[in-house]
Amino acid sequence: MTNQRYHGIAMRIRIITDDFTSALDGTACFAGHGWDTAVLVQPEGTGTAEVVSLDTNSREFTPELDHHAVANAAHTWRDADVLTLQFDSTLRGRVARDCSTALAASGRRKLLIAPAFPSAGRTVEEGRVLVDGVPVHETAFGKDPTLPVRESSIPALFRAHSIEVKVARDVAHAGALLEVHDAVVVDARTEAELDTIATTFAGARDLLLAGSTGLLRGLARVLPRPHSAQVARVGYRDSASACMRTARRPWLVVGSLNPQSRRQLVIAQAQCRVNVLATGESRLPAGVAPQAALRDLVLQVVNLVGSGACDGLVVTGGETARRIIDALPTVSLRVCREIMPGVPLAEVQTATGTFPMITKAGGFGDDDALLTCINALTGAKP
């Protein structure tokens, strides 16, 4: 494995992800460091920015089925300086299948898997994903109403798809294993360890990187800021400040049924006055999503935005956020910065105007996370 060092040279960083909130938070960390970023929600879209993320919307596809958007993106972006497959830090979705698909379509020889996101409590130890020290399948994510996590071990998860993954205890061990094996997962307990992984392997042109937002945040921290961002720094500040506009009529939209998001909702409502739309908490049979309730919620949001009754959104739940963007006459989507690790602020431009939107995955953040998002949107002091 060899990598390149970039000194002021424009790089092309391409991110294939399976969920809308992931697409946003995976680029927010780069935007915060001055990179030119873009988020695509249509597979046929093209991106000329330095950092481009595509939401393939594949998380809830069954693992047995091919997903052409993943393969097409990996093939189209096969010559990118850094090619990353981003997946959920708690292993929800088609992690093994999408990694296998992207690796084959990209033509790259090796796969390095780094799922850790330490600042969000997700670590990798002996090849297992832990949440606050507990194997992820033993946490609330194991009882997720739509995508329950059944396995914490990366090798076991991939073995079910006939892919052998070796476990590396650190970066040096990962490099040695990649010399003789095709797929390696590397342990990481701290942000510093993720930074070392990013520093060591970014730019290895025969390598597909796969991981959560934690890995992308590491890449954003260690890769040298592009020359274009350095010479246009004033313009960047002006662009970022445009996303600092406050909302006077914000709405909190809770589409996630994760117990953590529901605790966050209760605390937010107790601490501030905010309009709320939320799907019901009734449990449905395994594999059945509350589609009717979600459609109704999305329609209400579109009507609120269109009527001017809403000038800012905080949305928790990736599918909910994606459905809202699809239903609005969205012209463009610009990621501005992170409110907290893995929680981005974006500016949504529609045919009738622009508004700020903060998105958060259902299980992310402490109990005050939604309250923090609302305060950031309104400019209120915590």
C-alpha positions as CSV (number, residue, x, y, z in Angstrom):
1,M,0.0,0.0,0.0
2,T,1.4,3.3,-1.0
3,N,-0.2,6.7,-0.6
4,Q,0.5,10.2,-2.0
5,R,1.1,13.4,-0.3
6,Y,-0.7,16.5,-1.6
7,H,0.7,20.0,-1.2
8,G,-1.8,22.6,-2.5
9,I,-2.8,20.4,-5.4
10,A,-6.5,20.1,-6.1
11,M,-7.8,16.7,-5.0
12,R,-11.0,14.8,-5.9
13,I,-12.5,13.2,-2.9
14,R,-15.6,11.1,-3.6
15,I,-17.9,9.6,-1.1
16,I,-20.6,6.9,-1.8
17,T,-23.1,6.7,1.1
18,D,-26.3,4.9,1.8
19,D,-28.3,7.5,3.7
20,F,-29.1,11.2,3.3
21,T,-28.0,12.3,6.8
22,S,-24.7,10.5,6.2
23,A,-24.2,12.3,2.9
24,L,-24.6,15.6,4.7
25,D,-22.5,14.9,7.8
26,G,-19.8,13.3,5.7
27,T,-19.3,16.5,3.8
28,A,-19.9,19.0,6.7
29,C,-16.6,18.2,8.2
30,F,-14.8,19.1,4.9
31,A,-16.9,22.2,4.5
32,G,-15.8,23.3,7.9
33,H,-12.2,23.0,6.8
34,G,-12.7,25.2,3.7
35,W,-13.2,22.5,1.1
36,D,-15.6,23.0,-1.8
37,T,-18.3,20.4,-1.3
38,A,-21.5,19.1,-3.0
39,V,-24.1,16.6,-2.0
40,L,-25.9,14.6,-4.8
41,V,-29.3,12.9,-4.3
42,Q,-29.7,11.6,-7.9
43,P,-27.3,8.9,-9.2
44,E,-27.2,10.6,-12.6
45,G,-26.0,13.9,-11.0
46,T,-22.4,15.1,-11.5
47,G,-20.3,16.9,-9.1
48,T,-17.3,19.2,-9.9
49,A,-16.6,20.2,-6.3
50,E,-13.4,18.9,-4.6
51,V,-15.5,16.8,-2.2
52,V,-18.7,15.2,-3.6
53,S,-21.0,12.8,-1.7
54,L,-23.8,10.7,-3.3
55,D,-26.7,9.4,-1.3
56,T,-27.5,6.1,-3.1
57,N,-30.5,5.6,-0.7
58,S,-29.5,2.0,-0.3
59,R,-29.6,1.5,3.4
60,E,-33.0,-0.2,3.5
61,F,-32.5,-2.3,0.4
62,T,-32.3,-6.0,1.3
63,P,-28.6,-7.2,1.3
64,E,-29.4,-9.9,-1.2
65,L,-30.2,-7.5,-4.0
66,D,-27.8,-5.6,-6.2
67,H,-27.9,-1.8,-6.0
68,H,-26.9,-0.2,-9.2
69,A,-26.4,3.3,-7.8
70,V,-23.5,2.0,-5.6
71,A,-21.8,0.2,-8.5
72,N,-22.3,3.0,-11.0
73,A,-20.9,5.6,-8.6
74,A,-17.9,3.4,-7.7
75,H,-17.2,2.9,-11.4
76,T,-17.6,6.5,-12.3
77,W,-15.4,7.7,-9.5
78,R,-12.8,4.9,-9.8
79,D,-10.0,7.4,-10.6
80,A,-10.7,9.7,-7.6
81,D,-7.8,10.6,-5.5
82,V,-9.7,9.4,-2.4
83,L,-12.6,7.0,-2.8
84,T,-14.7,6.3,0.3
85,L,-17.7,4.1,1.0
86,Q,-19.5,5.6,4.0
87,F,-21.8,3.5,6.1
88,D,-23.6,3.8,9.4
89,S,-21.4,3.8,12.5
90,T,-23.7,1.3,14.1
91,L,-23.7,-1.1,11.1
92,R,-27.3,-0.7,10.1
93,G,-28.0,-1.4,6.5
94,R,-26.1,-3.3,3.7
95,V,-22.5,-2.7,5.0
96,A,-20.9,-5.9,3.6
97,R,-22.8,-6.0,0.4
98,D,-22.2,-2.3,-0.5
99,C,-18.5,-2.7,0.3
100,S,-18.2,-5.7,-1.9
101,T,-20.2,-4.0,-4.7
102,A,-18.1,-0.8,-4.6
103,L,-14.8,-2.6,-4.5
104,A,-15.6,-4.7,-7.6
105,A,-17.0,-1.8,-9.5
106,S,-14.1,0.6,-8.7
107,G,-11.5,-1.8,-9.9
108,R,-9.5,-1.2,-6.7
109,R,-7.6,-4.1,-5.3
110,K,-7.9,-3.7,-1.6
111,L,-10.5,-2.7,1.0
112,L,-9.7,-1.0,4.3
113,I,-12.6,-0.8,6.8
114,A,-12.4,1.8,9.6
115,P,-15.9,2.1,11.2
116,A,-14.9,3.9,14.4
117,F,-16.4,7.2,15.4
118,P,-15.0,7.8,18.9
119,S,-16.4,11.3,19.4
120,A,-19.9,9.7,19.0
121,G,-19.0,6.8,21.3
122,R,-18.4,4.3,18.6
123,T,-15.1,2.4,18.8
124,V,-13.7,-0.7,17.1
125,E,-11.9,-3.2,19.3
126,E,-10.7,-6.6,18.1
127,G,-12.8,-6.0,14.9
128,R,-16.0,-5.4,16.9
129,V,-18.0,-2.2,16.8
130,L,-18.8,-1.0,20.3
131,V,-21.2,1.8,21.4
132,D,-20.0,3.3,24.7
133,G,-18.1,0.1,25.3
134,V,-21.0,-2.3,24.6
135,P,-21.2,-4.5,21.4
136,V,-23.5,-2.6,19.1
137,H,-25.9,-5.6,18.7
138,E,-26.5,-5.6,22.4
139,T,-27.5,-1.9,22.5
140,A,-30.8,-0.2,21.4
141,F,-29.6,-0.5,17.8
142,G,-30.1,-4.3,18.1
143,K,-33.8,-3.5,18.6
144,D,-34.1,-0.8,15.9
145,P,-37.7,-1.1,14.6
146,T,-36.7,-0.9,11.0
147,L,-33.0,-2.0,10.7
148,P,-32.1,-4.0,13.8
149,V,-28.3,-4.7,14.1
150,R,-27.6,-8.4,14.6
151,E,-23.9,-8.5,14.5
152,S,-21.1,-6.4,16.1
153,S,-18.1,-8.3,14.5
154,I,-17.0,-6.9,11.2
155,P,-15.3,-10.2,10.1
156,A,-18.5,-12.2,11.0
157,L,-20.7,-9.6,9.2
158,F,-18.6,-9.9,6.0
159,R,-18.2,-13.7,6.3
160,A,-22.0,-14.0,5.8
161,H,-21.3,-12.6,2.4
162,S,-18.3,-14.9,1.7
163,I,-15.8,-12.1,2.3
164,E,-12.8,-12.7,4.5
165,V,-11.8,-9.7,6.6
166,K,-8.6,-9.7,8.7
167,V,-8.4,-7.7,11.9
168,A,-5.6,-5.2,12.4
169,R,-4.7,-3.9,15.9
170,D,-3.3,-0.6,14.5
171,V,-2.1,1.2,11.3
172,A,1.2,-0.6,11.0
173,H,-0.5,-4.0,11.4
174,A,-3.1,-3.0,8.8
175,G,-0.5,-2.0,6.3
176,A,1.2,-5.4,6.7
177,L,-2.0,-7.3,6.4
178,L,-3.0,-5.5,3.2
179,E,0.2,-6.6,1.5
180,V,-1.2,-10.2,1.6
181,H,-5.0,-9.9,2.2
182,D,-7.7,-8.1,0.2
183,A,-9.8,-6.8,3.1
184,V,-8.8,-5.5,6.6
185,V,-10.7,-3.9,9.4
186,V,-8.5,-1.7,11.7
187,D,-9.2,-1.1,15.4
188,A,-9.5,2.5,16.7
189,R,-10.5,3.8,20.1
190,T,-9.6,7.5,19.7
191,E,-9.8,10.3,17.2
192,A,-6.0,10.4,17.1
193,E,-5.9,6.8,15.9
194,L,-8.4,7.7,13.2
195,D,-6.2,10.6,12.1
196,T,-3.3,8.2,11.8
197,I,-5.4,5.9,9.7
198,A,-6.4,8.8,7.4
199,T,-2.9,10.1,7.2
200,T,-1.4,6.7,6.3
201,F,-3.9,5.5,3.7
202,A,-5.4,8.6,2.1
203,G,-4.3,8.8,-1.5
204,A,-3.6,5.1,-1.9
205,R,-5.0,4.7,-5.4
206,D,-5.5,0.9,-5.3
207,L,-7.4,1.2,-2.0
208,L,-11.1,1.6,-1.3
209,L,-11.6,3.2,2.1
210,A,-14.8,2.2,4.0
211,G,-16.1,3.6,7.3
212,S,-18.4,5.9,9.1
213,T,-18.5,9.7,9.4
214,G,-15.6,9.3,11.9
215,L,-13.2,8.3,9.1
216,L,-14.3,11.2,7.0
217,R,-13.8,13.6,9.8
218,G,-10.3,12.2,10.2
219,L,-9.6,12.8,6.5
220,A,-10.9,16.3,6.7
221,R,-8.6,17.0,9.6
222,V,-5.4,15.6,8.2
223,L,-5.6,16.3,4.4
224,P,-4.0,19.6,3.5
225,R,-6.5,22.3,2.6
226,P,-6.7,22.7,-1.2
227,H,-5.0,25.7,-2.8
228,S,-8.3,27.0,-4.1
229,A,-9.6,27.3,-0.6
230,Q,-6.5,29.1,0.7
231,V,-6.6,31.7,-2.0
232,A,-10.3,32.2,-1.8
233,R,-10.6,32.3,2.0
234,V,-12.6,35.5,2.1
235,G,-15.2,34.1,-0.3
236,Y,-15.4,31.0,1.9
237,R,-16.1,33.1,5.0
238,D,-18.8,35.0,3.1
239,S,-20.3,31.7,2.0
240,A,-20.2,30.2,5.5
241,S,-21.8,33.3,7.0
242,A,-24.8,32.9,4.7
243,C,-25.6,29.7,6.5
244,M,-25.5,31.5,9.8
245,R,-28.9,33.1,9.2
246,T,-31.3,32.4,12.1
247,A,-34.8,30.9,11.9
248,R,-37.7,32.7,13.5
249,R,-40.3,30.0,12.7
250,P,-38.4,26.7,13.1
251,W,-39.9,23.3,13.2
252,L,-38.5,20.2,14.8
253,V,-39.3,17.1,12.7
254,V,-38.8,13.7,14.4
255,G,-39.2,10.7,12.0
256,S,-36.8,8.4,13.8
257,L,-38.2,5.9,16.3
258,N,-34.9,5.4,18.0
259,P,-35.4,5.7,21.8
260,Q,-32.6,8.2,22.0
261,S,-34.3,10.6,19.6
262,R,-37.5,10.3,21.6
263,R,-35.7,11.2,24.8
264,Q,-34.1,14.1,23.0
265,L,-37.5,15.3,21.9
266,V,-38.9,15.2,25.4
267,I,-36.0,17.3,26.7
268,A,-36.2,19.8,23.8
269,Q,-39.9,20.4,24.4
270,A,-39.4,20.8,28.1
271,Q,-36.6,23.4,27.6
272,C,-37.8,25.5,24.7
273,R,-40.9,26.5,22.7
274,V,-40.7,24.9,19.3
275,N,-43.2,23.5,16.8
276,V,-43.0,19.7,16.5
277,L,-44.0,17.1,13.9
278,A,-43.3,13.5,14.9
279,T,-44.3,10.1,13.7
280,G,-46.1,7.8,16.2
281,E,-44.1,5.6,18.5
282,S,-46.2,2.5,18.0
283,R,-44.1,-0.6,17.3
284,L,-44.7,-2.3,13.9
285,P,-43.9,-5.9,12.8
286,A,-40.3,-6.4,11.9
287,G,-39.3,-5.1,8.5
288,V,-42.5,-2.9,8.2
289,A,-41.8,0.8,8.0
290,P,-44.4,3.4,9.1
291,Q,-44.7,4.6,5.5
292,A,-48.2,6.1,5.7
293,A,-47.2,8.1,8.8
294,L,-44.0,9.2,7.2
295,R,-45.8,10.3,4.0
296,D,-48.2,12.4,6.0
297,L,-45.4,14.0,8.0
298,V,-43.4,14.9,4.8
299,L,-46.5,16.4,3.3
300,Q,-47.1,18.6,6.3
301,V,-43.5,19.8,6.2
302,V,-43.7,20.7,2.5
303,N,-46.9,22.7,3.1
304,L,-45.4,24.5,6.1
305,V,-42.3,25.5,4.0
306,G,-44.4,26.5,1.0
307,S,-46.7,28.6,3.1
308,G,-43.9,30.4,4.9
309,A,-45.0,29.1,8.2
310,C,-41.6,27.4,8.5
311,D,-38.3,29.1,7.8
312,G,-35.9,26.4,9.3
313,L,-35.9,22.7,10.0
314,V,-34.2,20.4,12.5
315,V,-34.8,16.9,11.2
316,T,-33.9,13.6,12.9
317,G,-34.0,10.4,10.9
318,G,-32.2,9.9,7.6
319,E,-35.1,8.6,5.6
320,T,-37.3,11.5,6.8
321,A,-34.8,14.1,5.8
322,R,-34.3,12.5,2.3
323,R,-38.1,12.3,1.8
324,I,-38.5,16.0,2.6
325,I,-35.8,17.1,0.2
326,D,-37.3,14.9,-2.5
327,A,-40.7,16.3,-2.0
328,L,-39.6,20.0,-2.0
329,P,-38.8,21.8,-5.2
330,T,-35.2,21.7,-4.2
331,V,-32.7,23.5,-6.5
332,S,-29.5,23.0,-4.5
333,L,-28.2,21.8,-1.2
334,R,-25.1,23.3,0.4
335,V,-23.5,21.9,3.5
336,C,-22.0,24.6,5.7
337,R,-20.6,23.2,8.9
338,E,-21.1,20.8,11.8
339,I,-23.2,21.8,14.8
340,M,-21.7,18.8,16.7
341,P,-19.8,15.7,15.5
342,G,-21.9,14.1,12.8
343,V,-24.7,16.7,12.9
344,P,-24.5,19.1,9.9
345,L,-26.1,22.4,9.1
346,A,-27.0,22.9,5.4
347,E,-28.7,25.6,3.3
348,V,-31.5,24.3,1.2
349,Q,-32.4,26.4,-1.8
350,T,-35.8,25.9,-3.4
351,A,-37.6,27.6,-6.3
352,T,-39.1,30.1,-3.8
353,G,-36.2,30.8,-1.4
354,T,-33.7,29.3,1.0
355,F,-33.8,28.0,4.5
356,P,-31.4,26.4,7.0
357,M,-31.7,22.7,7.9
358,I,-30.0,20.7,10.5
359,T,-30.1,16.9,10.2
360,K,-29.3,14.3,12.8
361,A,-29.3,10.5,12.7
362,G,-31.8,9.1,15.2
363,G,-29.3,7.5,17.6
364,F,-26.7,10.4,17.5
365,G,-26.0,12.7,20.4
366,D,-26.6,13.1,24.1
367,D,-29.9,13.8,25.6
368,D,-29.6,17.6,24.9
369,A,-28.7,17.1,21.2
370,L,-32.0,18.3,19.7
371,L,-32.1,21.2,22.1
372,T,-28.6,22.2,20.9
373,C,-29.7,21.9,17.3
374,I,-32.7,24.2,17.9
375,N,-30.6,26.8,19.7
376,A,-28.1,26.7,16.8
377,L,-30.9,27.3,14.3
378,T,-32.6,30.1,16.2
379,G,-29.4,31.7,17.6
380,A,-30.6,31.3,21.2
381,K,-28.1,31.1,24.0
382,P,-27.9,27.6,25.6
